[in-house]
């Protein structure tokens, strides 16, 4: 079974889409209870407007 990191290397070639164009709240809502853990990452890596 391929490693998780291999999936990142193949991103774009095998249909693994790591990007979303959702607004912050819509994006976080899709991850339910994990949203609280993902929000700091979203805020840290979102480009300034």
N, CA, C and O atoms as a Tripos MOL2 file, in Angstrom:
@<TRIPOS>MOLECULE
protein
  196   195    49     0     0
PROTEIN
NO_CHARGES

@<TRIPOS>ATOM
      1 N           0.8530   -1.1800    0.0000 N.3       1 UNK1
      2 CA          0.0000    0.0000    0.0000 C.3       1 UNK1
      3 C           0.9030    1.2480    0.0000 C.2       1 UNK1
      4 O           1.8060    1.3430    0.8310 O.2       1 UNK1
      5 N           0.6800    2.1840   -0.8940 N.am      2 UNK2
      6 CA          1.4910    3.4060   -0.9590 C.3       2 UNK2
      7 C           1.3550    4.2360    0.3190 C.2       2 UNK2
      8 O           0.3230    4.2140    0.9890 O.2       2 UNK2
      9 N           2.4080    4.9560    0.6290 N.am      3 UNK3
     10 CA          2.3810    5.8120    1.8170 C.3       3 UNK3
     11 C           1.5340    7.0550    1.5660 C.2       3 UNK3
     12 O           1.2330    7.4050    0.4250 O.2       3 UNK3
     13 N           1.1600    7.7080    2.6540 N.am      4 UNK4
     14 CA          0.3820    8.9440    2.5600 C.3       4 UNK4
     15 C           1.1880   10.0060    1.8270 C.2       4 UNK4
     16 O           0.6430   10.7300    0.9940 O.2       4 UNK4
     17 N           2.4690   10.1070    2.1260 N.am      5 UNK5
     18 CA          3.2960   11.1220    1.4770 C.3       5 UNK5
     19 C           3.3930   10.9120   -0.0280 C.2       5 UNK5
     20 O           3.5110   11.8750   -0.7850 O.2       5 UNK5
     21 N           3.3440    9.6700   -0.4570 N.am      6 UNK6
     22 CA          3.3620    9.4010   -1.9000 C.3       6 UNK6
     23 C           2.1460   10.0380   -2.5800 C.2       6 UNK6
     24 O           2.2380   10.5010   -3.7170 O.2       6 UNK6
     25 N           1.0200   10.0580   -1.8840 N.am      7 UNK7
     26 CA         -0.1860   10.6860   -2.4370 C.3       7 UNK7
     27 C           0.0500   12.1720   -2.6880 C.2       7 UNK7
     28 O          -0.4400   12.7200   -3.6750 O.2       7 UNK7
     29 N           0.7960   12.8230   -1.8020 N.am      8 UNK8
     30 CA          1.1120   14.2350   -2.0080 C.3       8 UNK8
     31 C           2.0240   14.4120   -3.2180 C.2       8 UNK8
     32 O           1.8640   15.3670   -3.9770 O.2       8 UNK8
     33 N           2.9620   13.5140   -3.4000 N.am      9 UNK9
     34 CA          3.8510   13.5950   -4.5490 C.3       9 UNK9
     35 C           3.0860   13.4290   -5.8590 C.2       9 UNK9
     36 O           3.4520   14.0080   -6.8810 O.2       9 UNK9
     37 N           2.0350   12.6430   -5.8150 N.am     10 UNK10
     38 CA          1.2480   12.3740   -7.0180 C.3      10 UNK10
     39 C           0.0750   13.3290   -7.1900 C.2      10 UNK10
     40 O          -0.6760   13.2240   -8.1590 O.2      10 UNK10
     41 N          -0.0830   14.2570   -6.2550 N.am     11 UNK11
     42 CA         -1.2010   15.1930   -6.3360 C.3      11 UNK11
     43 C          -1.2100   15.8850   -7.6940 C.2      11 UNK11
     44 O          -0.1790   16.3620   -8.1690 O.2      11 UNK11
     45 N          -2.3510   15.9310   -8.2910 N.am     12 UNK12
     46 CA         -2.4750   16.5380   -9.6120 C.3      12 UNK12
     47 C          -2.3950   15.5160  -10.7310 C.2      12 UNK12
     48 O          -2.9060   15.7420  -11.8280 O.2      12 UNK12
     49 N          -1.7540   14.3930  -10.4490 N.am     13 UNK13
     50 CA         -1.6420   13.3410  -11.4670 C.3      13 UNK13
     51 C          -2.7210   12.2770  -11.2890 C.2      13 UNK13
     52 O          -3.1840   11.6780  -12.2600 O.2      13 UNK13
     53 N          -3.1140   12.0500  -10.0380 N.am     14 UNK14
     54 CA         -4.0660   10.9860   -9.7690 C.3      14 UNK14
     55 C          -5.4150   11.4630   -9.2880 C.2      14 UNK14
     56 O          -6.2120   10.6580   -8.8040 O.2      14 UNK14
     57 N          -5.6940   12.7360   -9.4040 N.am     15 UNK15
     58 CA         -6.9990   13.2430   -9.0120 C.3      15 UNK15
     59 C          -7.0920   13.6900   -7.5660 C.2      15 UNK15
     60 O          -8.1850   14.0100   -7.0980 O.2      15 UNK15
     61 N          -5.9780   13.7210   -6.8400 N.am     16 UNK16
     62 CA         -5.9980   14.1960   -5.4600 C.3      16 UNK16
     63 C          -5.9310   15.7160   -5.4760 C.2      16 UNK16
     64 O          -4.8780   16.3010   -5.7270 O.2      16 UNK16
     65 N          -7.0530   16.3380   -5.2100 N.am     17 UNK17
     66 CA         -7.1250   17.7900   -5.2340 C.3      17 UNK17
     67 C          -6.9760   18.3150   -3.8160 C.2      17 UNK17
     68 O          -7.8260   18.0570   -2.9650 O.2      17 UNK17
     69 N          -5.9010   19.0510   -3.5570 N.am     18 UNK18
     70 CA         -5.6320   19.5650   -2.2200 C.3      18 UNK18
     71 C          -6.0920   21.0000   -2.0440 C.2      18 UNK18
     72 O          -5.8660   21.5970   -0.9920 O.2      18 UNK18
     73 N          -6.7220   21.5510   -3.0370 N.am     19 UNK19
     74 CA         -7.1360   22.9450   -2.9660 C.3      19 UNK19
     75 C          -8.6520   23.0540   -2.9760 C.2      19 UNK19
     76 O          -9.3600   22.2020   -3.5120 O.2      19 UNK19
     77 N          -9.1180   24.1190   -2.3720 N.am     20 UNK20
     78 CA        -10.5380   24.4400   -2.3800 C.3      20 UNK20
     79 C         -10.6610   25.9430   -2.6140 C.2      20 UNK20
     80 O          -9.7570   26.7040   -2.2710 O.2      20 UNK20
     81 N         -11.7530   26.3570   -3.1830 N.am     21 UNK21
     82 CA        -11.9860   27.7870   -3.3850 C.3      21 UNK21
     83 C         -13.0730   28.2980   -2.4600 C.2      21 UNK21
     84 O         -13.5940   29.3990   -2.6450 O.2      21 UNK21
     85 N         -13.4130   27.4910   -1.4620 N.am     22 UNK22
     86 CA        -14.4560   27.8870   -0.5210 C.3      22 UNK22
     87 C         -13.9990   29.0430    0.3580 C.2      22 UNK22
     88 O         -12.8060   29.2460    0.5820 O.2      22 UNK22
     89 N         -14.9730   29.7880    0.8460 N.am     23 UNK23
     90 CA        -14.7090   30.7760    1.8730 C.3      23 UNK23
     91 C         -14.3400   30.0350    3.1580 C.2      23 UNK23
     92 O         -14.6400   28.8500    3.3030 O.2      23 UNK23
     93 N         -13.6950   30.7310    4.0820 N.am     24 UNK24
     94 CA        -13.1810   30.1210    5.3070 C.3      24 UNK24
     95 C         -14.2420   29.2970    6.0400 C.2      24 UNK24
     96 O         -14.0150   28.1230    6.3340 O.2      24 UNK24
     97 N         -15.3840   29.8930    6.3340 N.am     25 UNK25
     98 CA        -16.4040   29.1980    7.1250 C.3      25 UNK25
     99 C         -16.9700   27.9780    6.3980 C.2      25 UNK25
    100 O         -17.2340   26.9540    7.0270 O.2      25 UNK25
    101 N         -17.1560   28.0750    5.1020 N.am     26 UNK26
    102 CA        -17.6670   26.9450    4.3210 C.3      26 UNK26
    103 C         -16.6520   25.8090    4.3390 C.2      26 UNK26
    104 O         -17.0100   24.6490    4.5390 O.2      26 UNK26
    105 N         -15.3850   26.1490    4.1280 N.am     27 UNK27
    106 CA        -14.3200   25.1520    4.1410 C.3      27 UNK27
    107 C         -14.2580   24.4370    5.4910 C.2      27 UNK27
    108 O         -14.2360   23.2080    5.5460 O.2      27 UNK27
    109 N         -14.2290   25.2060    6.5710 N.am     28 UNK28
    110 CA        -14.1010   24.6080    7.8960 C.3      28 UNK28
    111 C         -15.3220   23.7740    8.2610 C.2      28 UNK28
    112 O         -15.1910   22.7390    8.9150 O.2      28 UNK28
    113 N         -16.4910   24.2060    7.8520 N.am     29 UNK29
    114 CA        -17.7240   23.4720    8.1620 C.3      29 UNK29
    115 C         -17.6980   22.0600    7.5740 C.2      29 UNK29
    116 O         -18.2760   21.1380    8.1500 O.2      29 UNK29
    117 N         -17.0400   21.8900    6.4500 N.am     30 UNK30
    118 CA        -17.0250   20.5690    5.8150 C.3      30 UNK30
    119 C         -16.2370   19.5490    6.6460 C.2      30 UNK30
    120 O         -16.3430   18.3490    6.3960 O.2      30 UNK30
    121 N         -15.4490   20.0060    7.6310 N.am     31 UNK31
    122 CA        -14.6460   19.1130    8.4560 C.3      31 UNK31
    123 C         -15.2080   18.9160    9.8580 C.2      31 UNK31
    124 O         -14.5490   18.3200   10.7100 O.2      31 UNK31
    125 N         -16.4060   19.4050   10.1040 N.am     32 UNK32
    126 CA        -17.1140   19.1390   11.3530 C.3      32 UNK32
    127 C         -16.3050   19.4700   12.5950 C.2      32 UNK32
    128 O         -15.7870   20.5780   12.7340 O.2      32 UNK32
    129 N         -16.1990   18.4940   13.5020 N.am     33 UNK33
    130 CA        -15.5240   18.7000   14.7820 C.3      33 UNK33
    131 C         -14.0410   19.0260   14.6160 C.2      33 UNK33
    132 O         -13.4560   19.6490   15.5020 O.2      33 UNK33
    133 N         -13.4260   18.6290   13.5210 N.am     34 UNK34
    134 CA        -12.0060   18.9080   13.2900 C.3      34 UNK34
    135 C         -11.7570   20.3630   12.9040 C.2      34 UNK34
    136 O         -10.6050   20.7920   12.8410 O.2      34 UNK34
    137 N         -12.8050   21.1210   12.6480 N.am     35 UNK35
    138 CA        -12.6620   22.5150   12.2130 C.3      35 UNK35
    139 C         -11.8700   23.3450   13.2150 C.2      35 UNK35
    140 O         -11.0930   24.2150   12.8220 O.2      35 UNK35
    141 N         -12.0610   23.0860   14.5020 N.am     36 UNK36
    142 CA        -11.3250   23.8430   15.5200 C.3      36 UNK36
    143 C          -9.8190   23.6200   15.4080 C.2      36 UNK36
    144 O          -9.0340   24.5150   15.7210 O.2      36 UNK36
    145 N          -9.4200   22.4470   14.9700 N.am     37 UNK37
    146 CA         -7.9950   22.1380   14.8070 C.3      37 UNK37
    147 C          -7.4530   22.6850   13.4920 C.2      37 UNK37
    148 O          -6.2680   23.0030   13.3940 O.2      37 UNK37
    149 N          -8.3000   22.7960   12.4930 N.am     38 UNK38
    150 CA         -7.8640   23.2630   11.1740 C.3      38 UNK38
    151 C          -7.8470   24.7820   11.0540 C.2      38 UNK38
    152 O          -7.0920   25.3280   10.2500 O.2      38 UNK38
    153 N          -8.6590   25.4630   11.8350 N.am     39 UNK39
    154 CA         -8.7800   26.9230   11.7290 C.3      39 UNK39
    155 C          -7.4450   27.6520   11.8970 C.2      39 UNK39
    156 O          -7.1680   28.5620   11.1160 O.2      39 UNK39
    157 N          -6.6010   27.3000   12.8770 N.am     40 UNK40
    158 CA         -5.3180   28.0070   12.9920 C.3      40 UNK40
    159 C          -4.4290   27.8380   11.7500 C.2      40 UNK40
    160 O          -3.7250   28.7700   11.3610 O.2      40 UNK40
    161 N          -4.4620   26.6760   11.1440 N.am     41 UNK41
    162 CA         -3.6910   26.4570    9.9170 C.3      41 UNK41
    163 C          -4.2230   27.2960    8.7740 C.2      41 UNK41
    164 O          -3.4550   27.8750    8.0050 O.2      41 UNK41
    165 N          -5.5330   27.3580    8.6670 N.am     42 UNK42
    166 CA         -6.1570   28.1970    7.6400 C.3      42 UNK42
    167 C          -5.7030   29.6460    7.8190 C.2      42 UNK42
    168 O          -5.2900   30.3090    6.8680 O.2      42 UNK42
    169 N          -5.7920   30.1150    9.0580 N.am     43 UNK43
    170 CA         -5.4420   31.5150    9.3370 C.3      43 UNK43
    171 C          -3.9680   31.7960    9.1140 C.2      43 UNK43
    172 O          -3.6090   32.8860    8.6680 O.2      43 UNK43
    173 N          -3.1030   30.8270    9.4160 N.am     44 UNK44
    174 CA         -1.6570   31.0180    9.2820 C.3      44 UNK44
    175 C          -1.1990   31.0100    7.8240 C.2      44 UNK44
    176 O          -0.2290   31.6830    7.4760 O.2      44 UNK44
    177 N          -1.8930   30.2510    6.9710 N.am     45 UNK45
    178 CA         -1.4330   30.0890    5.5940 C.3      45 UNK45
    179 C          -2.3020   30.7590    4.5500 C.2      45 UNK45
    180 O          -2.0920   30.5650    3.3530 O.2      45 UNK45
    181 N          -3.2670   31.5370    4.9790 N.am     46 UNK46
    182 CA         -4.1000   32.2770    4.0410 C.3      46 UNK46
    183 C          -3.3590   33.5570    3.6270 C.2      46 UNK46
    184 O          -2.9120   34.3150    4.4870 O.2      46 UNK46
    185 N          -3.2310   33.7960    2.3410 N.am     47 UNK47
    186 CA         -2.5370   35.0170    1.9100 C.3      47 UNK47
    187 C          -3.2950   36.2720    2.3380 C.2      47 UNK47
    188 O          -4.5220   36.2550    2.4350 O.2      47 UNK47
    189 N          -2.5780   37.3400    2.5880 N.am     48 UNK48
    190 CA         -3.2510   38.5860    2.9570 C.3      48 UNK48
    191 C          -4.1210   39.0920    1.8050 C.2      48 UNK48
    192 O          -3.8020   38.8780    0.6360 O.2      48 UNK48
    193 N          -5.2070   39.7560    2.1430 N.am     49 UNK49
    194 CA         -6.0900   40.2850    1.0960 C.3      49 UNK49
    195 C          -5.7910   41.7450    0.8290 C.2      49 UNK49
    196 O          -6.4330   42.3620   -0.0210 O.2      49 UNK49
@<TRIPOS>BOND
     1     1     2 1
     2     2     3 1
     3     3     4 2
     4     3     5 am
     5     5     6 1
     6     6     7 1
     7     7     8 2
     8     7     9 am
     9     9    10 1
    10    10    11 1
    11    11    12 2
    12    11    13 am
    13    13    14 1
    14    14    15 1
    15    15    16 2
    16    15    17 am
    17    17    18 1
    18    18    19 1
    19    19    20 2
    20    19    21 am
    21    21    22 1
    22    22    23 1
    23    23    24 2
    24    23    25 am
    25    25    26 1
    26    26    27 1
    27    27    28 2
    28    27    29 am
    29    29    30 1
    30    30    31 1
    31    31    32 2
    32    31    33 am
    33    33    34 1
    34    34    35 1
    35    35    36 2
    36    35    37 am
    37    37    38 1
    38    38    39 1
    39    39    40 2
    40    39    41 am
    41    41    42 1
    42    42    43 1
    43    43    44 2
    44    43    45 am
    45    45    46 1
    46    46    47 1
    47    47    48 2
    48    47    49 am
    49    49    50 1
    50    50    51 1
    51    51    52 2
    52    51    53 am
    53    53    54 1
    54    54    55 1
    55    55    56 2
    56    55    57 am
    57    57    58 1
    58    58    59 1
    59    59    60 2
    60    59    61 am
    61    61    62 1
    62    62    63 1
    63    63    64 2
    64    63    65 am
    65    65    66 1
    66    66    67 1
    67    67    68 2
    68    67    69 am
    69    69    70 1
    70    70    71 1
    71    71    72 2
    72    71    73 am
    73    73    74 1
    74    74    75 1
    75    75    76 2
    76    75    77 am
    77    77    78 1
    78    78    79 1
    79    79    80 2
    80    79    81 am
    81    81    82 1
    82    82    83 1
    83    83    84 2
    84    83    85 am
    85    85    86 1
    86    86    87 1
    87    87    88 2
    88    87    89 am
    89    89    90 1
    90    90    91 1
    91    91    92 2
    92    91    93 am
    93    93    94 1
    94    94    95 1
    95    95    96 2
    96    95    97 am
    97    97    98 1
    98    98    99 1
    99    99   100 2
   100    99   101 am
   101   101   102 1
   102   102   103 1
   103   103   104 2
   104   103   105 am
   105   105   106 1
   106   106   107 1
   107   107   108 2
   108   107   109 am
   109   109   110 1
   110   110   111 1
   111   111   112 2
   112   111   113 am
   113   113   114 1
   114   114   115 1
   115   115   116 2
   116   115   117 am
   117   117   118 1
   118   118   119 1
   119   119   120 2
   120   119   121 am
   121   121   122 1
   122   122   123 1
   123   123   124 2
   124   123   125 am
   125   125   126 1
   126   126   127 1
   127   127   128 2
   128   127   129 am
   129   129   130 1
   130   130   131 1
   131   131   132 2
   132   131   133 am
   133   133   134 1
   134   134   135 1
   135   135   136 2
   136   135   137 am
   137   137   138 1
   138   138   139 1
   139   139   140 2
   140   139   141 am
   141   141   142 1
   142   142   143 1
   143   143   144 2
   144   143   145 am
   145   145   146 1
   146   146   147 1
   147   147   148 2
   148   147   149 am
   149   149   150 1
   150   150   151 1
   151   151   152 2
   152   151   153 am
   153   153   154 1
   154   154   155 1
   155   155   156 2
   156   155   157 am
   157   157   158 1
   158   158   159 1
   159   159   160 2
   160   159   161 am
   161   161   162 1
   162   162   163 1
   163   163   164 2
   164   163   165 am
   165   165   166 1
   166   166   167 1
   167   167   168 2
   168   167   169 am
   169   169   170 1
   170   170   171 1
   171   171   172 2
   172   171   173 am
   173   173   174 1
   174   174   175 1
   175   175   176 2
   176   175   177 am
   177   177   178 1
   178   178   179 1
   179   179   180 2
   180   179   181 am
   181   181   182 1
   182   182   183 1
   183   183   184 2
   184   183   185 am
   185   185   186 1
   186   186   187 1
   187   187   188 2
   188   187   189 am
   189   189   190 1
   190   190   191 1
   191   191   192 2
   192   191   193 am
   193   193   194 1
   194   194   195 1
   195   195   196 2
@<TRIPOS>SUBSTRUCTURE
     1 UNK1         2 RESIDUE 1 A UNK
     2 UNK2         6 RESIDUE 1 A UNK
     3 UNK3        10 RESIDUE 1 A UNK
     4 UNK4        14 RESIDUE 1 A UNK
     5 UNK5        18 RESIDUE 1 A UNK
     6 UNK6        22 RESIDUE 1 A UNK
     7 UNK7        26 RESIDUE 1 A UNK
     8 UNK8        30 RESIDUE 1 A UNK
     9 UNK9        34 RESIDUE 1 A UNK
    10 UNK10       38 RESIDUE 1 A UNK
    11 UNK11       42 RESIDUE 1 A UNK
    12 UNK12       46 RESIDUE 1 A UNK
    13 UNK13       50 RESIDUE 1 A UNK
    14 UNK14       54 RESIDUE 1 A UNK
    15 UNK15       58 RESIDUE 1 A UNK
    16 UNK16       62 RESIDUE 1 A UNK
    17 UNK17       66 RESIDUE 1 A UNK
    18 UNK18       70 RESIDUE 1 A UNK
    19 UNK19       74 RESIDUE 1 A UNK
    20 UNK20       78 RESIDUE 1 A UNK
    21 UNK21       82 RESIDUE 1 A UNK
    22 UNK22       86 RESIDUE 1 A UNK
    23 UNK23       90 RESIDUE 1 A UNK
    24 UNK24       94 RESIDUE 1 A UNK
    25 UNK25       98 RESIDUE 1 A UNK
    26 UNK26      102 RESIDUE 1 A UNK
    27 UNK27      106 RESIDUE 1 A UNK
    28 UNK28      110 RESIDUE 1 A UNK
    29 UNK29      114 RESIDUE 1 A UNK
    30 UNK30      118 RESIDUE 1 A UNK
    31 UNK31      122 RESIDUE 1 A UNK
    32 UNK32      126 RESIDUE 1 A UNK
    33 UNK33      130 RESIDUE 1 A UNK
    34 UNK34      134 RESIDUE 1 A UNK
    35 UNK35      138 RESIDUE 1 A UNK
    36 UNK36      142 RESIDUE 1 A UNK
    37 UNK37      146 RESIDUE 1 A UNK
    38 UNK38      150 RESIDUE 1 A UNK
    39 UNK39      154 RESIDUE 1 A UNK
    40 UNK40      158 RESIDUE 1 A UNK
    41 UNK41      162 RESIDUE 1 A UNK
    42 UNK42      166 RESIDUE 1 A UNK
    43 UNK43      170 RESIDUE 1 A UNK
    44 UNK44      174 RESIDUE 1 A UNK
    45 UNK45      178 RESIDUE 1 A UNK
    46 UNK46      182 RESIDUE 1 A UNK
    47 UNK47      186 RESIDUE 1 A UNK
    48 UNK48      190 RESIDUE 1 A UNK
    49 UNK49      194 RESIDUE 1 A UNK
